[in-house]
Amino acid sequence: MEEKIKLPDFDEWIKNHTPPKIKYQAAFDIETGIVKLVGPDFSIDNKKYKHTIDLEEETAKAILNGEINISNCYVDATNGKLEITEVKNLFKIDDVLHRVISKQWTEEKNHDIYITFDKKLKEIKIELSEELGGTKKENKNFVKRKLFWDGDTILTFLITNYNDPHITHNILEAKVSDLQKNPKVFSNVDCPEQFSVYTRRLFKKYVIEEK
């Protein structure tokens, strides 16, 4: 008598099945460090690509989805890690003066340019967000990249009467490329009791906070 083979219940199996975690890798040229290919480890032909490194899933998916250009990726031979560089250029959004919004009047959490006014010390600090290659740590949910700002683009800020850009008390300037290294701090800034900051936008989101 032929023995019947009992097959497992599919619904029960699929409910308890845990798919294996996908491991991502980058294949690169050992001499130049240029990344040639990114994908799951099983998709990379190890005969064709002799040199690979493991990647974090978030970084790999950002490259595969086009959020990070693979041509900006290379492997640093000194530490065997993937480095991401991106040359950025700035173009004026418009020629209209915009008032920088106060932090207390916005629900937006992540900005491009942060301005802090220390009333007691009479200091104004300007910071570029870490997401754009600066020093201001605000948004943790992003893939960190190395950014190089091309050229000598200068941000200009007007310290004016409150809501009145026609009366200017001070003009502050900061080079974008310098904001990658350290915040720009201006001391002994002449500001009225109430004032506004205006600028011609090179970035989308600016915010000011008084401390």
C-alpha positions in Angstrom: 0.0 0.0 0.0 1.4 3.3 -1.1 2.3 5.6 1.9 0.7 9.0 1.7 3.0 12.0 2.2 1.6 14.6 4.6 2.4 18.1 3.4 2.6 21.0 5.9 -0.2 23.4 6.0 0.8 26.4 3.9 -1.0 29.1 5.9 0.6 27.9 9.1 4.0 27.8 7.4 3.8 31.3 5.9 2.6 32.6 9.3 5.7 31.3 11.0 8.2 31.8 8.2 10.9 34.4 8.7 12.5 35.5 5.5 16.3 35.7 5.6 17.7 39.2 6.1 19.0 40.6 2.8 22.7 41.6 2.9 23.8 44.4 0.7 27.2 44.9 -0.8 29.1 47.4 -3.1 31.5 46.2 -5.7 34.4 48.5 -6.4 37.6 49.1 -8.3 40.5 48.3 -6.0 42.8 50.9 -7.6 40.5 53.9 -7.8 38.0 53.0 -5.2 35.1 53.8 -7.6 31.9 51.9 -6.8 30.8 49.9 -9.8 27.7 48.1 -8.5 25.4 48.0 -5.5 22.9 45.3 -4.7 22.0 42.3 -2.6 25.1 40.1 -2.1 23.6 37.2 -4.0 23.1 39.4 -7.1 26.8 40.4 -7.4 28.9 38.2 -9.7 32.0 37.5 -7.5 33.9 36.2 -10.6 33.5 39.5 -12.3 33.7 41.8 -9.3 36.6 40.6 -7.1 36.4 43.4 -4.4 33.2 44.0 -2.4 32.3 45.6 1.0 29.1 45.2 3.1 26.7 48.1 3.1 24.0 49.2 5.6 20.6 48.6 4.2 19.6 52.2 4.4 22.6 53.4 2.5 22.2 50.7 -0.2 18.5 51.4 -0.7 19.2 55.2 -1.0 21.7 54.4 -3.8 19.4 51.9 -5.5 16.5 54.4 -5.3 18.5 57.1 -6.9 18.6 59.3 -3.7 22.3 59.0 -3.8 24.1 59.0 -7.2 26.4 55.9 -7.4 28.9 58.1 -9.3 29.4 60.0 -6.1 30.4 56.9 -4.2 33.8 55.5 -3.6 35.6 53.1 -1.2 38.2 54.7 1.0 41.2 52.3 0.9 42.4 53.5 4.3 39.4 52.3 6.2 37.6 50.0 3.8 34.4 52.0 4.1 32.0 53.5 1.6 32.3 57.3 1.3 29.8 59.5 -0.4 30.7 62.8 -1.9 28.5 65.2 -3.6 29.4 68.5 -5.2 26.6 71.0 -4.6 25.9 74.3 -6.3 23.6 77.0 -5.2 21.3 79.1 -7.4 19.1 81.9 -6.0 15.5 80.9 -5.5 14.4 84.5 -6.2 15.5 88.1 -5.7 12.8 88.9 -3.2 13.8 89.6 0.4 12.3 87.0 2.7 11.9 87.4 6.5 13.5 84.5 8.4 10.7 82.9 10.5 11.0 82.7 14.2 11.2 79.1 15.6 8.3 79.8 17.9 6.0 80.4 14.9 6.8 77.3 12.9 6.0 73.6 13.4 8.7 72.7 10.9 11.4 70.7 12.6 14.1 70.5 10.0 15.6 73.5 8.3 18.5 74.3 6.1 19.9 77.4 7.8 19.7 78.0 11.6 20.2 81.5 13.1 20.6 81.8 16.9 20.6 85.2 18.7 22.1 85.3 22.1 20.6 88.5 23.5 22.8 88.6 26.6 26.1 88.2 24.7 24.8 90.2 21.6 25.9 87.3 19.4 24.4 85.8 16.3 25.3 82.3 15.2 24.6 81.0 11.7 24.7 77.2 11.1 24.1 75.0 8.1 22.2 71.7 8.7 24.2 68.5 9.1 22.0 67.1 6.3 23.6 69.7 3.9 27.1 69.1 5.2 27.1 71.5 8.1 27.3 71.2 11.8 23.7 71.7 13.0 22.4 68.3 14.2 18.6 68.3 13.9 17.3 65.5 11.6 18.5 62.0 12.6 16.6 60.2 9.8 18.8 60.8 6.9 21.7 59.2 5.1 24.8 61.1 6.0 26.8 62.2 3.0 30.0 64.2 2.3 29.0 67.3 0.6 31.3 69.9 -1.0 29.9 73.3 -1.8 31.2 74.5 -5.1 32.4 78.1 -5.5 32.4 81.1 -3.0 28.7 81.5 -2.5 27.9 84.0 0.2 24.8 84.2 2.3 23.7 87.7 3.3 21.5 88.6 6.2 20.0 92.0 7.0 19.2 92.9 10.6 16.3 95.3 10.3 13.5 96.9 12.2 10.8 94.4 13.2 8.9 93.4 10.0 10.5 96.3 8.1 13.3 95.5 5.7 13.7 99.2 4.8 15.5 100.1 8.0 18.7 98.1 8.2 20.9 98.1 11.3 23.5 95.5 10.3 24.5 93.3 7.4 26.0 89.8 8.1 27.7 87.6 5.6 28.7 84.0 5.7 30.4 81.8 3.0 28.5 78.5 2.6 31.6 76.4 2.3 32.9 77.8 5.6 29.7 76.7 7.4 30.7 73.1 6.7 33.5 73.4 9.2 32.1 75.5 12.0 29.2 77.8 12.7 29.7 81.5 11.9 29.5 83.6 15.0 29.1 87.4 14.9 29.9 89.3 18.1 28.6 92.7 19.3 25.8 92.7 16.8 23.8 95.9 16.8 20.1 94.9 17.1 17.1 96.8 18.3 15.0 95.4 21.1 12.7 93.9 18.4 14.1 93.1 15.1 13.8 90.9 12.0 16.3 89.1 9.7 15.8 89.3 6.0 17.6 87.4 3.2 17.5 86.5 -0.4 16.9 82.8 -0.3 19.5 80.4 -1.6 18.1 77.6 0.6 14.4 76.8 1.1 14.1 76.8 4.9 15.5 79.3 7.3 14.7 79.7 11.0 15.8 82.0 13.8 15.7 81.4 17.6 16.4 83.9 20.4 18.1 82.6 23.6 
